[in-house]
Amino acid sequence: MPGAAVPWVAADGVNHVGRHISRWDLDKTYLRTEFDTMRDLVRTAFERADEKRTNPGASTLLREMSRAGVSIHILSGSPSQMRRRLEDKLRLDGITWDTFTLKPNLENFLRLRFRAIRDQLGYKLPALLTMRTSEGEALKGVRETLFGDDAEADAFVYALYADVMSGRVGEELVHQICDKGRVYDDVRDEVLRCVRLVEPEPVVERVLIHLERQTPPDQFEVYGQRVVPFYNYLQAAFVVYEDGRLSAEAVLRVAVELVLQHRFDGDALARSYADLARRGHLRGESLDALSEALDAWEVHPPVAAGGELRTMLAGLPAAAKIARARWAPLDGDVPDYLSLVGQHNRRRKRRR
């Protein structure tokens, strides 16, 4: 089901959005899902599409990225049997997508692959590599933004995928990681086949991790600045906006949703920016375009949440100075994936 491909043109007259890919997890990233107990799993499985809850601001951000011409790809650990209800939920939210991949848990169960039911390394890494390498030259130069959460292994898998695609992690290390991560042999072989097909380039632009479990952000520093833990979707919008993948108006629309539907005020909106600035995830750029976008809205009042948006914008310049001082290159040292792989499935570890 293809998404819209409508590029936006910023105030400087330049089309900042070229071909770009956005890959999204669903549970605890896009959707407010509970699955820590068997009762949670059963309730989630039987929820109607209109009963499923979206994380505040997520649907607005995803719609705006699609409007900006970003290709939307869903890669979720939800079982494939939930496809119809999940697709119906996205349609209710006005979301369009290009691919929709769910986990074949029934097949895993029938094959007695019980580890695979909860494992994410052996599911998402081969899925990401296969989707990318199968396109070959068609995706050369196309970059990606990845969205996940802190409930499972998304930061680990996404960072590893980024380093494989950039050539910073090679076949031998991937083999060791898969073995230590107890990936099934045939899955490991498929991963290694894809690794051998990789033409190294910096594919992954950002990895955005929704802090659904309120994990302290500093726990993700091991993955470098490319991985951005965020508390709310206005923070995600600020990051994607600075990367040139979203319009200024789109950021304001996410902010409006948080004000009107989730009781944020202008100071809370500004603090969302300041938090990212202190953690070094923003460059402190493009604030003028946000003000110009609000000015354009106010030509035809009334503007929803206009006062709160003005309060937010008034608080950004000071935070932007901090951002510029703390910004660092995204490519740091390669994480010690072999030592991290034992922790890669956080939910499985918690349940022991």
C-alpha positions as CSV (number, residue, x, y, z in Angstrom):
1,M,0.0,0.0,0.0
2,P,2.0,3.0,-1.2
3,G,2.3,6.2,0.8
4,A,2.0,9.6,-0.6
5,A,5.2,11.2,-2.1
6,V,4.7,14.9,-1.7
7,P,8.0,16.7,-1.1
8,W,8.0,20.0,0.9
9,V,9.9,23.1,0.1
10,A,11.3,25.1,3.0
11,A,11.3,28.9,3.3
12,D,14.7,29.0,1.6
13,G,13.1,27.5,-1.5
14,V,15.0,24.3,-1.4
15,N,13.4,20.9,-1.5
16,H,15.1,19.3,1.6
17,V,13.4,15.9,1.3
18,G,14.8,13.5,-1.2
19,R,14.3,9.8,-1.2
20,H,14.3,8.5,2.4
21,I,13.2,5.5,4.3
22,S,11.5,5.4,7.7
23,R,11.2,2.0,9.4
24,W,8.8,1.7,12.4
25,D,8.2,-0.8,15.1
26,L,4.6,-0.8,16.4
27,D,4.2,-2.2,19.9
28,K,5.4,0.4,22.5
29,T,6.8,2.5,19.7
30,Y,3.7,3.6,17.7
31,L,1.1,1.8,19.8
32,R,0.6,1.9,23.6
33,T,0.8,-1.9,24.0
34,E,1.1,-4.1,27.1
35,F,2.5,-7.6,26.7
36,D,4.4,-8.3,29.9
37,T,1.9,-11.0,31.1
38,M,-0.1,-13.7,29.4
39,R,-3.3,-11.6,30.3
40,D,-1.8,-8.6,28.4
41,L,-1.0,-10.8,25.4
42,V,-4.5,-12.2,25.2
43,R,-6.1,-8.8,25.6
44,T,-3.9,-7.3,22.9
45,A,-4.6,-10.1,20.6
46,F,-8.4,-9.5,20.8
47,E,-8.4,-5.7,20.8
48,R,-10.4,-4.2,18.0
49,A,-8.6,-1.7,15.8
50,D,-10.6,1.2,17.4
51,E,-9.5,0.0,20.9
52,K,-5.8,0.2,20.2
53,R,-4.2,3.3,21.5
54,T,-1.5,5.3,19.8
55,N,1.4,7.0,21.6
56,P,0.8,10.8,21.8
57,G,2.0,12.5,18.6
58,A,3.1,9.3,16.9
59,S,0.4,9.3,14.3
60,T,0.8,12.9,13.4
61,L,4.5,12.5,13.0
62,L,4.1,9.4,10.8
63,R,1.5,11.1,8.6
64,E,3.7,14.2,8.2
65,M,6.7,12.1,7.3
66,S,4.6,10.3,4.6
67,R,3.4,13.7,3.3
68,A,7.0,14.8,3.0
69,G,7.7,11.9,0.7
70,V,9.4,9.6,3.2
71,S,8.8,5.9,2.4
72,I,7.2,4.2,5.4
73,H,8.1,0.6,6.3
74,I,6.5,-1.3,9.2
75,L,8.7,-3.9,10.9
76,S,7.0,-5.2,14.0
77,G,7.5,-8.1,16.4
78,S,3.7,-8.5,16.5
79,P,2.6,-12.0,15.3
80,S,1.5,-12.1,11.7
81,Q,-2.0,-13.3,12.8
82,M,-2.6,-9.7,14.0
83,R,-2.0,-8.2,10.5
84,R,-5.6,-7.3,9.7
85,R,-6.3,-5.5,13.0
86,L,-3.0,-3.6,12.9
87,E,-3.5,-2.5,9.3
88,D,-7.1,-1.4,10.2
89,K,-5.7,0.6,13.1
90,L,-3.2,2.4,10.9
91,R,-5.9,3.1,8.4
92,L,-8.0,4.6,11.1
93,D,-5.1,6.9,12.0
94,G,-4.7,7.9,8.3
95,I,-1.4,6.2,7.9
96,T,-0.1,4.9,4.5
97,W,2.8,2.5,4.2
98,D,5.0,0.8,1.6
99,T,5.7,-2.5,3.3
100,F,4.3,-4.2,6.4
101,T,6.3,-7.1,8.0
102,L,5.2,-9.0,11.1
103,K,6.8,-11.9,12.9
104,P,5.9,-15.5,11.9
105,N,5.3,-16.7,15.4
106,L,2.9,-19.5,14.5
107,E,5.5,-20.9,12.1
108,N,8.1,-20.6,14.8
109,F,5.9,-22.5,17.2
110,L,5.1,-25.2,14.8
111,R,8.8,-25.7,14.1
112,L,9.4,-25.8,17.8
113,R,11.6,-22.7,17.6
114,F,10.5,-21.4,20.9
115,R,13.5,-19.0,21.3
116,A,12.5,-17.3,18.1
117,I,9.1,-16.3,19.5
118,R,10.7,-13.7,21.8
119,D,14.0,-13.2,20.1
120,Q,14.5,-9.9,18.2
121,L,18.1,-10.2,17.0
122,G,17.2,-13.3,14.9
123,Y,14.1,-11.6,13.5
124,K,14.8,-7.9,12.9
125,L,18.5,-8.1,11.8
126,P,17.9,-10.5,8.9
127,A,14.7,-8.7,8.0
128,L,16.5,-5.3,7.8
129,L,19.5,-6.7,5.9
130,T,17.3,-8.6,3.5
131,M,15.0,-5.7,2.7
132,R,18.1,-3.5,2.1
133,T,20.4,-5.8,0.2
134,S,17.6,-7.2,-2.0
135,E,17.1,-3.8,-3.6
136,G,20.8,-3.5,-4.6
137,E,21.7,-0.4,-6.6
138,A,18.1,0.8,-6.4
139,L,18.7,2.1,-2.9
140,K,22.2,3.4,-3.3
141,G,22.5,6.7,-1.5
142,V,19.1,6.4,0.2
143,R,19.3,6.8,3.9
144,E,17.0,5.6,6.7
145,T,15.5,6.7,10.0
146,L,14.6,3.8,12.4
147,F,12.0,4.0,15.2
148,G,11.9,1.6,18.1
149,D,11.5,1.4,21.8
150,D,13.3,0.4,25.0
151,A,11.2,-2.6,25.8
152,E,13.2,-5.1,23.8
153,A,16.3,-5.1,21.5
154,D,15.7,-2.3,19.1
155,A,18.7,-0.1,20.0
156,F,21.0,-3.0,19.8
157,V,19.7,-4.4,16.5
158,Y,19.3,-1.1,14.8
159,A,22.8,0.1,15.8
160,L,24.3,-3.2,14.7
161,Y,22.4,-2.9,11.4
162,A,23.8,0.6,10.9
163,D,27.4,-0.5,11.5
164,V,27.0,-3.5,9.2
165,M,25.7,-1.3,6.4
166,S,28.5,1.2,6.9
167,G,31.1,-1.5,6.8
168,R,32.2,-0.9,10.4
169,V,31.2,-4.4,11.4
170,G,32.1,-7.3,9.2
171,E,31.2,-10.9,8.6
172,E,33.4,-12.5,11.2
173,L,32.1,-10.3,14.0
174,V,28.4,-10.8,12.9
175,H,29.0,-14.6,12.9
176,Q,30.2,-14.3,16.5
177,I,27.3,-12.1,17.6
178,C,24.8,-14.4,16.1
179,D,26.3,-17.4,17.8
180,K,26.5,-15.7,21.1
181,G,23.0,-14.4,20.7
182,R,21.8,-18.0,20.0
183,V,20.4,-17.3,16.6
184,Y,19.3,-20.4,14.7
185,D,21.9,-21.7,12.3
186,D,19.8,-21.1,9.1
187,V,18.9,-17.6,10.2
188,R,22.6,-16.9,10.9
189,D,23.5,-18.2,7.5
190,E,21.0,-15.8,5.9
191,V,22.3,-12.9,7.8
192,L,25.9,-13.7,6.7
193,R,24.7,-14.1,3.1
194,C,23.3,-10.5,3.3
195,V,26.4,-9.2,5.0
196,R,28.5,-10.4,2.1
197,L,26.2,-8.5,-0.3
198,V,26.6,-5.2,1.5
199,E,28.2,-2.3,-0.4
200,P,29.4,-0.2,2.5
201,E,27.8,3.2,2.8
202,P,26.4,5.3,5.8
203,V,22.8,4.1,5.4
204,V,21.3,4.8,8.9
205,E,20.8,8.5,9.6
206,R,19.2,8.2,13.0
207,V,17.9,5.6,15.4
208,L,15.1,7.0,17.6
209,I,14.1,4.9,20.7
210,H,10.9,5.7,22.5
211,L,11.5,5.5,26.2
212,E,8.2,3.6,27.0
213,R,9.8,2.0,30.1
214,Q,11.4,5.3,31.1
215,T,14.9,3.7,30.8
216,P,17.6,6.3,31.7
217,P,18.8,7.8,28.4
218,D,22.5,7.4,29.5
219,Q,22.1,3.7,29.2
220,F,22.0,4.1,25.4
221,E,25.2,6.2,25.2
222,V,27.2,3.0,24.4
223,Y,25.6,3.1,21.0
224,G,26.8,6.6,20.2
225,Q,25.0,9.8,19.2
226,R,23.2,8.3,16.3
227,V,20.9,6.5,18.8
228,V,18.5,9.1,20.3
229,P,16.3,8.1,23.2
230,F,13.2,10.2,23.4
231,Y,10.3,10.7,25.8
232,N,7.7,12.2,23.5
233,Y,7.1,12.5,19.8
234,L,7.7,16.2,19.7
235,Q,11.3,15.3,20.6
236,A,11.4,12.8,17.7
237,A,9.9,15.5,15.4
238,F,12.7,18.0,16.4
239,V,15.3,15.5,15.5
240,V,13.8,14.4,12.2
241,Y,13.2,18.1,11.3
242,E,16.8,19.1,11.9
243,D,17.8,16.1,9.7
244,G,15.8,17.7,6.9
245,R,13.1,15.0,6.7
246,L,10.2,17.0,8.0
247,S,8.8,20.5,7.5
248,A,8.6,23.2,10.1
249,E,4.8,23.1,9.9
250,A,4.9,19.4,10.6
251,V,6.8,20.0,13.9
252,L,4.1,22.5,14.9
253,R,1.4,20.0,14.2
254,V,2.9,17.5,16.5
255,A,3.2,20.2,19.2
256,V,-0.4,21.2,18.7
257,E,-1.6,17.6,19.2
258,L,0.4,17.4,22.5
259,V,-1.2,20.6,23.7
260,L,-4.8,19.9,22.7
261,Q,-5.0,16.2,23.4
262,H,-2.4,15.5,26.1
263,R,-2.2,18.7,28.2
264,F,1.3,19.9,27.4
265,D,1.8,23.6,27.8
266,G,4.3,25.8,26.0
267,D,7.0,25.4,28.7
268,A,6.7,21.6,28.5
269,L,7.1,21.8,24.8
270,A,10.3,23.9,25.1
271,R,11.7,21.6,27.8
272,S,11.3,18.7,25.3
273,Y,13.7,20.6,23.0
274,A,16.1,21.6,25.9
275,D,16.4,18.0,27.1
276,L,17.6,16.8,23.7
277,A,19.9,19.8,23.5
278,R,21.6,19.0,26.8
279,R,22.1,15.4,25.7
280,G,23.8,16.5,22.4
281,H,21.2,15.2,20.0
282,L,20.3,18.5,18.3
283,R,22.4,20.9,16.2
284,G,20.5,24.0,17.3
285,E,19.5,24.9,13.8
286,S,16.5,26.0,11.7
287,L,14.6,27.8,14.5
288,D,13.7,30.7,12.2
289,A,11.7,28.4,9.9
290,L,9.6,27.3,12.9
291,S,8.7,30.9,13.7
292,E,8.0,31.7,10.1
293,A,5.6,28.7,9.9
294,L,3.7,29.9,12.9
295,D,3.6,33.5,11.4
296,A,2.1,32.0,8.3
297,W,-0.6,30.2,10.3
298,E,-1.5,33.4,12.2
299,V,-2.3,35.2,9.0
300,H,-5.6,33.4,9.2
301,P,-6.5,33.2,12.9
302,P,-7.5,31.6,15.1
303,V,-4.5,29.3,15.5
304,A,-5.1,26.2,17.7
305,A,-2.7,26.3,20.7
306,G,-1.1,29.4,19.2
307,G,-0.2,30.9,22.6
308,E,1.5,27.7,23.7
309,L,3.4,27.5,20.5
310,R,4.7,31.1,21.0
311,T,5.8,30.2,24.5
312,M,7.6,27.2,23.1
313,L,9.4,29.2,20.4
314,A,10.4,31.8,22.9
315,G,12.2,29.1,24.9
316,L,14.1,27.6,22.1
317,P,17.0,30.0,21.3
318,A,18.6,29.6,24.7
319,A,18.4,25.8,24.4
320,A,19.8,26.0,20.9
321,K,23.0,27.6,22.2
322,I,23.4,24.6,24.5
323,A,22.7,22.3,21.5
324,R,25.4,23.9,19.4
325,A,27.9,23.6,22.1
326,R,27.2,19.9,22.8
327,W,26.6,18.6,19.3
328,A,29.1,15.9,18.3
329,P,29.6,13.7,15.2
330,L,27.3,10.8,15.0
331,D,29.9,8.2,14.2
332,G,31.8,7.3,17.4
333,D,33.5,4.1,18.3
334,V,32.0,0.8,17.4
335,P,30.1,-0.6,20.4
336,D,31.3,-3.8,21.9
337,Y,28.5,-5.9,20.5
338,L,29.8,-9.2,21.8
339,S,29.5,-8.0,25.4
340,L,26.1,-6.4,24.7
341,V,24.5,-9.3,22.9
342,G,23.7,-11.1,26.2
343,Q,21.5,-8.2,27.1
344,H,19.9,-7.7,23.8
345,N,16.5,-9.0,24.7
346,R,15.6,-6.9,27.7
347,R,12.1,-8.2,28.1
348,R,13.2,-11.9,28.2
349,K,15.8,-11.1,30.8
350,R,13.3,-9.3,33.0
351,R,11.0,-12.3,33.0
352,R,13.5,-14.7,34.4
